[in-house]
Amino acid sequence: MKFFKVLWKICKALLLVIGVLFVVYFWNLDQKVLGWAYQQVNAMFDRKKVDLVF
């Protein structure tokens, strides 16, 4: 009986992981999050125009 409880917990965990990965890739969330993060990093480190005079 204890074996089946452990097996059931493993099956639930695997199904949860597969479900989360399916939702992430179905809604393209990974690219949306990376796109947002890329914009935030660019906003912080974007170079400002500098007028160089010699």
Secondary structure, DSSP 8 states (H G I E B T S, - for coil): -HHHHHHHHHHHHHHHHHHHHHHHHHTTHHHHHHHHHHHHHHHHH---------
